[in-house]
Amino acid sequence: MPIRSHLIFAFLFCCSAFFLSVAKSQQRYDVAYHFEYDSLSISGSKTFSNKLTIVNFMDRAIELYPEANDTKALQGLIKLPPFILLKPHETKTFPLKYISDRQTISEARQEFSIMLNSEDTSLNIQPGRVFFTKLDLQAPLLIQPEQPEYFIDQSTGLTQFMVRIVNTGLIPLTFQLQFVNLPSEIEVVGEILPMTLPAGEQSSLTFTARMRTKKIATDVNLTITALEAGGKQLATCSIHILTVGNVTRFGSAMSLQNQPYNNMFAIRYLNMDQNIALYQLQGYGNLGLGSEKSLSYRINMDYFKNQRAFNIYDSYLNYQTEKWGVKAGNIYENLDQYVNGRGVKASYKFDKSRSISAYAVQSNYFLWNEMNTFSPQGGVLGIKYAFKSEKNQESSLAYLHSKDNYRTVRSHLFSGKGYKDWNEKQNLIWEGGISIEQLAAEGQKIGLAAGINYTGIFDRLQVSSNNYYSSPYYVGLRRGLLQSDSRVLIPLEETKSISVRMSFMDNKPSYQAGDRNYLFSSSSRIEIYELGYRTALGRIKVDLRPYWMNQFADYHSWLELGTYASNWKSSSLRTVADLNFFTTNHRFSLHADYGYTYKNTAEQPIAPFHSLRISGNYDHALFGINTFMQINPYYLSDLFATYANANYSMYSLGPNTHFDAFAHNLKIQLAAMYSYYGFSRSNNFSLNGNVRWRMKNNWNLTADIFYTFIKGKQLFMTDPVTSPVQQPLDRYSFNNRQIRIGIEKSFGHRGHVSGYRLQLTCFDDRNNNGIREDDEPAVESMLIRVGKEVAITDEKGRVKFVDMDAGSFSIRTENHQGWIFQGPSTIILTKNQSMDIPLVRTKSVKGNILLVASKYLESKPDLSGIRITANDRQGKKYNTLTNEAGEYVFYLPIGFYRLTVETEGMPFVIENSNCEVEIKAEGLIELPSLRYRDQRRKVGVKRF
């Protein structure tokens, strides 16, 4: 008992001594102060508060002035006064209030420091006090594709797509893009090294998707995910990559060539780095439930083994009847805003051409997510009325009400688009919209947009012009954009053509002052003026396009919170050379862009300098190779990646192989890619492969491997105004590995078609009579459009469209290499049909007007604008006009023609009208001169 009493006494003594020492230490200062909270948890776009208490222990009044020690402590909504007066022994408490926007918060854990000073140097003032904020990161990254769908080019097997990445948060984010669940049929090449995106800024990245073999034609849904270094998912988006075969099913993205069964399920096991292992369930298909009823579905579900968590994404059920339909799950549509997330779409069909749809979609990619916690991001409510023309061209009107919880912005958008056929060879597409953007607190802005696209095919040329304007506060996808791209193509003889192009794009969006500085008001403009010449040497196609490019940019500094701007200008003379060659077993393409930049105010590098971009690929039946090289910057935005004293360069080389074995039951595909990035001195190596073993009863065993290794010398953050800051870490390396094995089962009925079938065969109509004869060959690789569906002719010139409804459909061809479509432009489908489509090549022929001399002719007549008509033996007419010198040009198919000029009521006659000429395939054809006799003054002579 006494021992316990002694211990208690000793403990009380120590505690008393401690508190006395603390009290004594506080009394050492003449002025003491402290914050109410040492640390605060904050979230974006909200206010947070603290209090500062100051005690004057002096017997006299004192005056203090605060300093912030290079922090934001004195820049709040409620802040300390510039001078603080304290009476003797007075204690004052000052409230502090801040808003967590980009002007205040720049780090995940940020320091706020206040230090008090006085003019009286005899005062003993306590050193500065500090409190910290911890930011709650809630998915501040957005990934948006330039367009939701891309088509694989048939001659190269490639397509390029662009994604825009926006950091909507308050601090810089470092992340790496990955292509999750990359299908084995496709390979993606592009910049996937880690990148740092400052707060409020955006970046555009270009990727190339490539089908590994021509034997596979399928549509894939590509998922792009941004991951932090620790594996946390920041953002994701989905892009559809579509291939065009010679068989197309209406209303379905599924290729009949590669998926003979309309249902498939698969179970896979995926092992990744950082102790991530998961099981996947995937499936898609369509079930016919009777007359005019169907149920289509898609499911993608992951179960993370170690975390014991489920994710469900990119999944839906779509039930359709003759009059109405409901789709629930992931909804992806473009209504001048991306309707992208989880929700419901309900549709009602008035008839075959008119329908109305309603949308209720939450902005969340996951249907079910147990891996990450995301704050509510808002959503979209909308309605769309669509109607189709007799040629199945869709026009629509839509209204969307959107809510963005993070930006505290609501918007209303009315938009519409339409299609108009002027005649068989001219059409017009228009679009427009009006929007209202409202802040949650106050303020609203009205935006307008309008666009018009024109396409015309004439005897002498083809014209296309795409034009669009939206005001700075328009809430559609193209905010603050002025864009115009006009082209004129003039076919020459055989496979030759020349073209002229003028492109202008001015991107200058604006955001409301209270909009949390969502984006700094940076702007850019690109002007291109281009001439082109295309020819073909057998199967080799050559395209040369010299052009002049001007670039302008107004970039605001990320480090200075958008206060200072840098106006960059660049001017270049460049030339593009495209070379394409493909046969049944070989496919080769080369794209080279060389430029001389004679003006560059950014001085990175100092002008003048040369730059070069080359991309090429070669495919054989068994192997192939892809290459890419860039030396010196092409766009002004390329300078963001370079740090001081570094040159912008990039080199990539990747072989691939694909082969079958065991009677095509075993399919193996392997591809590797090595890339060196000179601007960051990093090396990137990737390897991916796919093995598929086909078994009985439509079972398949599959295995995939994806491996990436990245090694570099320096990590850095970039700013477009100041030089990028190098980080202390001068070397880094990391790798990512994914191994996936699975089993698949396909079922259903093969080649089921519920509608009508239309088969078209394109042939070279050499005698221009519209009838296919034995010596007239098929035309391969011609793109055919029926309504909105697209197919490309095979080696026999055939395309097939199936599952078509009864009605009227427009038929169009891609008019290239001098081909002219001579068949009907519209077909009324009431049963299965097969049609031959005659195509004829044109040849350039020239002629002139010869003025017959007359002694009574006082002045030279105007020879411009005279209409010349060439009539073939089948009654078809081709017209052209003369220029001011009386010269004219025809683009005519091979054959015999009679030249006529209508002179009734005109002040002239053509003495040799109705002359005949033969247009041959070889040689230069000169049309006979048409003799022009002026009859403006007639002289009569009378004898007396």
Summary of the structure (lengths in Angstrom):
residues: 944
radius of gyration: 35.5
end to end distance: 167.6
largest distance: 168.2
contacts: 2950
relative contact order: 0.07
helix: 4%
strand: 58%
